[in-house]
Amino acid sequence: MKINEKDLVSGLFLILIAAIGLWLNLDHNMGTARRMGPGYMPWMVFWLQIVLGGLAVLIGIFGDGEKLLRWTGNEIGAFVGGIAVGFAVFYILKPMPGFFGQTYNAVGTAMMIGFLVLCIAPGWRLFGLINASMCLFGLLLEKMGFFAALVGIIVMSCLAEREHLKKPIGILGTTIFLLIMCWFVFIKELDIRVNLWPQL
């Protein structure tokens, strides 16, 4: 039996991150499917991530035997640099008053900048930009509103793949479709109470 190391490690990584997320989510109120508390959606997403990670592990065990690639010096440097810069930004922002003085904003900003530093290495570009876009969504949601946060995560995620840059109409169409769909599902049907527009 040949093991696909890429799928196996990816699946285990997804399960580990989801388990940490579930543990951190224990302090939040769950609510119900109709009246979701702050912990409900993360709880659902983390369990879905565990299922997907489990599938990746199974595919890895019964896969085609693909080996992990060795990291280049550039990739190792970007990885270490991203972590170092992220921690430095957090410790600089944490004592600041206002927006950054709130721990989750300082953490979100530090993580976003750390992931962007990771993108220096082409091998980390997809991983870094997609994770940075999720941090951007969290940072924009409260002050700039649901629509601006969605536009931020969609556009930054699209930048992860260079081919998308050649098709700006496709990015625009995807953004409009996802704005309408997310508004319908989360705001209209599930009645989630978030600011839709900037709160200045």
Backbone bond lengths (Angstrom), bond angles and torsions (degrees), N, CA, C in turn:
res aa  C-N    CA-C-N  psi(-1)  N-CA   C-N-CA  omega(-1)  CA-C   N-CA-C  phi
1 M - - - 1.459 - - 1.536 109.00 -
2 K 1.317 116.03 129.35 1.465 121.76 178.44 1.523 109.14 -99.17
3 I 1.319 115.38 138.11 1.466 120.54 -179.69 1.522 109.10 -103.99
4 N 1.344 115.69 133.04 1.454 121.49 174.39 1.528 106.76 -86.48
5 E 1.332 116.01 101.20 1.468 120.53 -173.93 1.524 112.24 -63.10
6 K 1.329 117.39 -35.58 1.467 120.67 -179.36 1.525 111.01 -61.32
7 D 1.340 116.39 -51.31 1.459 119.78 -179.07 1.523 111.66 -66.12
8 L 1.322 116.82 -39.22 1.466 120.65 -179.19 1.524 111.17 -62.59
9 V 1.329 117.17 -49.38 1.462 121.16 -179.16 1.532 110.58 -66.81
10 S 1.336 117.09 -40.47 1.475 120.24 178.26 1.516 110.71 -61.04
11 G 1.341 117.42 -44.90 1.460 121.08 179.65 1.512 112.13 -62.62
12 L 1.334 116.82 -44.34 1.472 120.11 178.89 1.523 111.34 -64.45
13 F 1.338 116.34 -37.35 1.474 120.66 177.68 1.533 110.45 -63.52
14 L 1.343 117.18 -44.68 1.466 120.93 178.50 1.526 111.07 -60.85
15 I 1.316 116.92 -43.07 1.471 120.76 -179.71 1.524 110.44 -65.15
16 L 1.326 117.62 -41.95 1.466 121.41 179.23 1.521 111.46 -61.58
17 I 1.334 116.90 -48.34 1.469 120.58 -179.85 1.526 110.78 -62.46
18 A 1.349 117.13 -41.52 1.467 120.86 179.57 1.522 110.97 -65.15
19 A 1.330 117.86 -39.80 1.463 120.73 179.16 1.527 110.65 -64.17
20 I 1.333 117.24 -41.39 1.470 120.64 176.56 1.526 109.75 -63.38
21 G 1.346 116.83 -42.24 1.460 120.89 178.71 1.525 112.32 -62.26
22 L 1.325 117.79 -42.16 1.468 121.19 177.80 1.524 110.92 -62.45
23 W 1.325 116.34 -40.11 1.454 120.23 179.15 1.535 110.88 -65.56
24 L 1.342 117.02 -43.65 1.464 120.47 179.01 1.528 111.77 -67.89
25 N 1.327 116.94 -25.00 1.461 122.50 -176.78 1.535 112.90 -82.12
26 L 1.326 117.74 -6.03 1.471 120.72 -175.81 1.526 112.99 -61.34
27 D 1.330 117.57 -27.81 1.464 121.13 -177.15 1.523 113.64 -78.90
28 H 1.321 117.99 -9.46 1.463 121.04 -175.42 1.528 111.95 -93.94
29 N 1.327 114.94 146.03 1.458 121.14 177.17 1.525 109.86 -70.05
30 M 1.334 117.68 133.08 1.462 122.00 -177.41 1.524 112.64 -79.26
31 G 1.318 117.47 -46.48 1.461 120.15 -174.58 1.522 110.23 73.52
32 T 1.330 116.05 -156.24 1.463 121.64 179.34 1.525 108.90 -125.10
33 A 1.339 116.33 175.90 1.464 119.94 179.83 1.524 110.93 -62.98
34 R 1.329 117.48 -34.49 1.471 121.11 -179.42 1.524 112.09 -82.24
35 R 1.321 116.69 -36.61 1.472 122.66 178.77 1.521 108.65 -121.48
36 M 1.305 114.67 78.90 1.460 119.74 -174.72 1.516 111.46 -68.69
37 G 1.326 115.12 134.02 1.450 120.72 170.28 1.521 109.05 -84.54
38 P 1.329 117.25 177.15 1.469 119.70 -178.06 1.528 113.80 -65.16
39 G 1.329 117.71 -18.61 1.450 120.02 -178.96 1.516 115.17 -94.38
40 Y 1.338 117.20 -8.98 1.467 119.82 -171.82 1.530 112.64 -69.48
41 M 1.314 116.80 -53.35 1.468 120.05 -177.21 1.533 111.96 -64.06
42 P 1.352 119.26 -44.91 1.468 117.81 175.87 1.534 111.86 -59.50
43 W 1.341 116.95 -39.16 1.468 121.31 178.86 1.525 110.47 -58.65
44 M 1.340 116.55 -46.07 1.470 120.67 179.19 1.531 111.19 -63.55
45 V 1.323 116.03 -44.52 1.468 120.61 -177.20 1.528 110.63 -65.21
46 F 1.345 117.35 -41.98 1.458 119.78 -179.59 1.530 111.88 -65.89
47 W 1.341 117.47 -38.21 1.471 119.00 177.37 1.528 110.77 -68.28
48 L 1.322 116.42 -38.26 1.467 119.34 175.80 1.530 109.92 -62.82
49 Q 1.325 116.61 -39.60 1.462 121.07 178.82 1.528 110.86 -64.45
50 I 1.337 118.14 -37.57 1.463 121.02 177.16 1.527 110.45 -64.09
51 V 1.343 116.41 -42.00 1.465 120.24 178.34 1.530 110.25 -62.04
52 L 1.344 116.23 -47.14 1.470 120.06 179.13 1.529 111.58 -63.51
53 G 1.337 116.34 -39.11 1.463 119.73 176.67 1.521 111.46 -63.81
54 G 1.345 116.49 -40.45 1.463 120.67 176.85 1.518 111.88 -62.03
55 L 1.347 116.40 -40.49 1.465 120.03 176.83 1.527 111.15 -63.92
56 A 1.330 116.15 -40.73 1.471 119.91 178.62 1.525 111.03 -64.08
57 V 1.335 116.67 -37.98 1.465 120.15 177.58 1.529 110.28 -63.97
58 L 1.347 116.85 -44.94 1.473 120.36 178.50 1.526 111.63 -61.94
59 I 1.331 116.10 -42.95 1.467 119.77 177.45 1.527 110.00 -62.97
60 G 1.332 116.41 -38.09 1.456 120.45 178.41 1.518 113.00 -64.49
61 I 1.339 116.28 -39.42 1.461 120.29 -179.07 1.527 111.06 -68.59
62 F 1.328 115.27 -39.26 1.463 119.32 -177.22 1.533 111.62 -106.00
63 G 1.337 116.28 23.82 1.464 120.69 -175.56 1.508 113.48 -84.35
64 D 1.342 114.26 -158.04 1.460 120.83 -172.62 1.526 113.96 -98.96
65 G 1.308 118.16 11.35 1.458 120.85 175.03 1.505 115.87 79.93
66 E 1.330 118.62 27.19 1.464 121.58 -179.53 1.533 109.58 -73.88
67 K 1.313 115.89 132.07 1.461 122.18 -177.75 1.531 110.89 -88.86
68 L 1.336 115.37 155.14 1.461 120.65 172.84 1.525 109.55 -70.48
69 L 1.313 115.60 141.65 1.468 119.60 175.92 1.527 109.22 -79.61
70 R 1.305 116.03 147.63 1.465 119.72 176.32 1.533 108.94 -75.93
71 W 1.320 115.31 140.03 1.456 120.22 178.77 1.525 109.37 -72.15
72 T 1.341 115.33 141.22 1.464 120.33 174.71 1.527 108.68 -82.97
73 G 1.318 115.98 168.10 1.464 120.02 176.72 1.519 111.67 -59.90
74 N 1.346 116.48 -37.75 1.466 121.58 178.19 1.531 111.03 -62.20
75 E 1.340 116.42 -41.51 1.464 120.32 -179.25 1.522 111.75 -69.58
76 I 1.325 116.83 -39.92 1.472 120.18 177.05 1.529 109.80 -64.70
77 G 1.332 116.34 -43.48 1.465 120.33 179.30 1.516 112.27 -62.80
78 A 1.339 117.06 -42.21 1.463 120.68 178.89 1.525 110.70 -65.71
79 F 1.330 117.40 -38.41 1.466 121.95 179.26 1.527 110.77 -63.27
80 V 1.328 115.80 -50.76 1.474 120.54 179.84 1.529 110.03 -65.84
81 G 1.337 116.40 -42.26 1.466 120.33 179.04 1.515 112.57 -62.59
82 G 1.344 117.09 -41.30 1.467 120.77 178.39 1.515 112.13 -60.57
83 I 1.336 116.36 -43.37 1.477 120.21 178.82 1.527 110.16 -65.80
84 A 1.337 116.76 -46.26 1.469 120.94 -177.96 1.531 111.12 -62.90
85 V 1.323 116.79 -46.05 1.470 120.60 -179.68 1.526 110.24 -65.34
86 G 1.338 117.54 -40.78 1.459 121.09 178.41 1.514 112.17 -58.84
87 F 1.347 117.02 -47.17 1.464 120.49 178.38 1.519 111.24 -64.30
88 A 1.345 116.85 -41.84 1.466 120.11 179.99 1.523 110.97 -61.96
89 V 1.331 117.14 -44.75 1.468 120.75 179.80 1.522 110.24 -62.62
90 F 1.326 117.56 -41.51 1.469 120.13 179.26 1.525 110.92 -59.80
91 Y 1.335 117.48 -47.58 1.464 120.16 -177.27 1.533 112.03 -70.20
92 I 1.328 117.38 -23.97 1.477 119.78 174.65 1.525 110.45 -76.10
93 L 1.350 117.32 -42.12 1.466 121.12 -174.54 1.523 113.87 -79.35
94 K 1.339 117.81 -31.56 1.464 121.63 -172.31 1.519 113.61 -54.44
95 P 1.347 120.51 -44.52 1.470 119.07 -178.85 1.532 114.40 -77.02
96 M 1.327 117.76 -6.05 1.467 119.86 -177.54 1.529 110.54 -71.70
97 P 1.319 116.93 146.67 1.471 119.71 176.95 1.530 110.66 -78.73
98 G 1.301 115.64 167.70 1.466 120.74 174.51 1.510 113.53 78.59
99 F 1.326 115.54 -140.23 1.462 122.98 -173.04 1.526 112.82 -54.09
100 F 1.324 117.14 -49.41 1.460 120.69 -176.13 1.521 112.70 -78.01
101 G 1.315 117.92 -17.70 1.457 121.19 178.62 1.517 112.60 -69.44
102 Q 1.328 116.78 -19.61 1.462 120.19 175.37 1.527 107.29 -78.20
103 T 1.314 116.32 127.02 1.469 120.95 -170.64 1.520 112.89 -53.39
104 Y 1.329 117.49 -44.15 1.463 117.87 -175.55 1.529 112.15 -67.45
105 N 1.322 118.77 -30.11 1.463 120.55 176.06 1.528 111.24 -71.61
106 A 1.329 116.67 -38.83 1.460 120.35 177.21 1.529 110.23 -65.77
107 V 1.335 116.81 -43.19 1.465 120.86 178.82 1.527 110.27 -64.41
108 G 1.343 117.02 -46.00 1.465 121.10 -178.96 1.519 112.13 -61.87
109 T 1.324 117.07 -42.59 1.469 120.89 179.23 1.524 110.54 -66.51
110 A 1.334 116.21 -44.03 1.465 120.18 179.81 1.525 110.72 -62.27
111 M 1.330 116.92 -42.55 1.462 119.91 179.53 1.527 110.93 -65.49
112 M 1.335 116.67 -42.60 1.459 119.61 179.95 1.528 111.01 -60.62
113 I 1.313 117.24 -45.70 1.465 120.68 -179.97 1.530 110.33 -66.38
114 G 1.335 117.56 -40.06 1.458 120.93 176.88 1.522 111.87 -60.31
115 F 1.345 116.51 -42.94 1.470 119.67 178.32 1.524 111.53 -66.81
116 L 1.337 117.06 -35.20 1.467 119.41 177.87 1.527 111.22 -67.80
117 V 1.340 117.05 -36.39 1.469 120.14 175.18 1.529 109.71 -62.94
118 L 1.320 116.35 -38.29 1.468 121.71 178.17 1.529 111.83 -57.38
119 C 1.344 116.25 -31.06 1.471 121.55 -177.28 1.526 113.01 -68.96
120 I 1.324 117.65 -8.05 1.473 120.32 177.19 1.523 109.58 -57.58
121 A 1.332 115.91 -37.59 1.472 120.41 177.54 1.525 108.75 -86.42
122 P 1.329 118.72 124.14 1.470 120.69 -178.61 1.534 113.62 -55.16
123 G 1.326 117.27 -31.52 1.455 120.46 179.73 1.516 113.77 -67.74
124 W 1.335 116.95 -22.01 1.468 121.91 179.71 1.522 112.08 -99.22
125 R 1.325 118.22 -1.46 1.473 121.18 -171.19 1.533 113.35 -57.15
126 L 1.329 117.32 -51.28 1.463 120.02 -179.05 1.522 111.01 -60.69
127 F 1.320 116.40 -50.18 1.462 121.42 -178.87 1.532 110.91 -59.80
128 G 1.334 115.90 -46.79 1.462 120.52 -176.76 1.513 113.40 -65.11
129 L 1.339 117.45 -47.98 1.467 119.94 -176.71 1.528 112.66 -68.95
130 I 1.326 117.38 -38.72 1.462 119.07 -179.69 1.525 110.45 -66.83
131 N 1.334 117.55 -42.02 1.463 119.97 177.48 1.527 111.86 -69.51
132 A 1.329 117.30 -36.96 1.463 120.34 176.37 1.527 110.54 -63.10
133 S 1.333 116.97 -36.53 1.475 120.01 179.43 1.518 111.46 -65.64
134 M 1.345 117.56 -34.92 1.467 119.58 177.48 1.528 110.78 -68.09
135 C 1.330 116.32 -37.33 1.467 119.99 175.68 1.523 110.36 -64.30
136 L 1.327 116.67 -41.60 1.462 121.28 178.86 1.526 110.83 -60.52
137 F 1.334 117.11 -41.76 1.461 121.14 177.55 1.526 110.68 -56.56
138 G 1.334 116.40 -48.72 1.460 120.33 -179.73 1.521 112.73 -62.49
139 L 1.334 116.72 -37.06 1.466 120.36 -179.42 1.526 112.35 -71.49
140 L 1.331 116.92 -34.95 1.465 120.34 -176.64 1.526 113.81 -83.37
141 L 1.321 117.41 -26.00 1.463 121.19 -168.94 1.528 113.80 -55.91
142 E 1.323 117.79 -49.46 1.470 120.11 -173.24 1.526 113.11 -69.44
143 K 1.323 117.22 -47.82 1.466 120.31 -174.21 1.530 113.40 -89.70
144 M 1.337 117.23 -38.82 1.458 120.27 -174.80 1.524 112.80 -94.81
145 G 1.319 117.23 -14.70 1.458 120.29 175.88 1.522 113.65 96.82
146 F 1.333 113.77 165.93 1.464 123.36 -174.93 1.524 112.26 -60.22
147 F 1.329 117.33 -44.97 1.460 120.27 -176.16 1.529 112.41 -67.27
148 A 1.330 116.90 -43.21 1.474 119.96 178.67 1.525 110.70 -65.35
149 A 1.338 116.94 -38.49 1.466 120.53 178.92 1.527 110.65 -64.65
150 L 1.335 116.64 -40.91 1.468 120.20 177.67 1.529 111.61 -64.26
151 V 1.322 116.14 -44.50 1.469 119.37 178.66 1.534 109.40 -60.58
152 G 1.331 117.25 -41.77 1.461 120.64 179.55 1.518 112.97 -60.64
153 I 1.336 116.75 -48.06 1.470 119.50 -177.65 1.528 111.18 -68.26
154 I 1.331 117.34 -36.86 1.470 120.27 -178.22 1.522 110.41 -69.05
155 V 1.322 117.19 -48.72 1.469 120.64 -177.07 1.529 110.96 -65.65
156 M 1.337 117.67 -44.96 1.462 118.97 -179.29 1.530 111.16 -65.98
157 S 1.330 117.43 -36.95 1.465 120.18 176.90 1.519 111.03 -63.73
158 C 1.326 116.52 -39.30 1.466 120.18 179.16 1.524 111.74 -64.63
159 L 1.317 117.57 -28.77 1.466 120.79 179.30 1.526 112.02 -68.83
160 A 1.346 116.72 -17.07 1.461 120.25 -179.06 1.526 111.72 -64.78
161 E 1.314 117.32 -29.07 1.463 121.39 179.32 1.524 108.55 -111.30
162 R 1.307 117.57 116.17 1.470 121.69 -174.16 1.529 112.69 -60.79
163 E 1.318 117.41 -28.05 1.470 120.88 179.29 1.525 111.74 -59.91
164 H 1.344 116.67 -31.82 1.465 119.73 -179.19 1.525 112.03 -66.50
165 L 1.325 116.10 -27.61 1.463 119.63 -179.02 1.526 111.81 -65.50
166 K 1.345 116.24 -22.88 1.460 119.88 178.55 1.527 111.73 -82.31
167 K 1.334 117.23 -7.11 1.472 121.36 -176.89 1.532 110.59 -128.56
168 P 1.346 117.81 67.55 1.475 119.49 -178.89 1.526 113.05 -62.78
169 I 1.343 117.80 -27.96 1.470 119.86 177.66 1.526 109.88 -66.33
170 G 1.331 116.32 -36.69 1.467 120.56 176.92 1.517 111.45 -64.14
171 I 1.332 116.86 -41.41 1.466 121.00 177.67 1.522 109.84 -63.88
172 L 1.337 117.25 -43.34 1.462 121.57 178.93 1.528 110.82 -62.15
173 G 1.334 116.84 -45.59 1.455 120.80 179.64 1.515 112.20 -63.20
174 T 1.333 116.47 -43.08 1.465 120.54 177.75 1.523 110.51 -62.31
175 T 1.331 116.56 -42.29 1.460 120.77 -179.63 1.520 111.11 -62.36
176 I 1.321 117.86 -47.33 1.473 121.17 -179.76 1.526 110.69 -62.41
177 F 1.339 116.78 -45.15 1.465 120.64 179.93 1.531 110.78 -60.52
178 L 1.343 117.46 -46.69 1.459 120.23 -177.76 1.525 112.28 -69.23
179 L 1.334 117.68 -33.46 1.465 120.12 175.65 1.529 110.32 -61.28
180 I 1.323 116.21 -47.03 1.471 120.44 -179.38 1.525 110.60 -65.52
181 M 1.337 116.87 -46.64 1.459 120.55 -177.85 1.533 111.50 -63.71
182 C 1.328 117.68 -45.35 1.464 120.70 -179.49 1.521 111.39 -66.23
183 W 1.328 116.82 -38.20 1.471 118.84 175.98 1.525 109.98 -61.77
184 F 1.334 117.02 -45.69 1.462 120.51 -177.80 1.534 111.40 -63.46
185 V 1.347 116.73 -47.39 1.470 120.21 -175.99 1.523 111.85 -71.55
186 F 1.327 117.08 -52.74 1.461 119.96 -169.85 1.526 113.92 -86.37
187 I 1.313 117.43 -37.12 1.466 120.02 -176.23 1.526 110.88 -89.99
188 K 1.321 117.24 -54.25 1.467 120.32 -175.45 1.522 112.10 -73.51
189 E 1.339 117.71 -52.54 1.466 120.35 -173.47 1.527 113.41 -81.34
190 L 1.340 117.49 -46.61 1.461 120.32 -177.43 1.522 113.05 -89.49
191 D 1.336 116.99 -8.17 1.458 122.58 175.79 1.533 113.01 55.49
192 I 1.332 115.97 42.14 1.471 119.99 176.90 1.519 108.23 -76.09
193 R 1.313 115.65 130.22 1.473 121.35 -175.69 1.521 110.84 -91.51
194 V 1.311 116.85 95.90 1.464 122.32 173.66 1.526 107.84 -134.94
195 N 1.321 115.15 157.09 1.459 119.58 175.13 1.517 109.59 -68.65
196 L 1.333 116.64 129.56 1.461 119.92 177.69 1.524 111.67 -85.00
197 W 1.326 116.48 -30.55 1.467 122.32 -174.25 1.528 110.31 -120.33
198 P 1.320 118.14 164.08 1.477 120.57 -179.91 1.529 112.61 -57.41
199 Q 1.330 115.52 140.61 1.467 123.01 176.59 1.519 108.02 -109.49
200 L 1.312 116.45 88.96 1.468 120.26 -175.70 1.511 111.75 -94.41
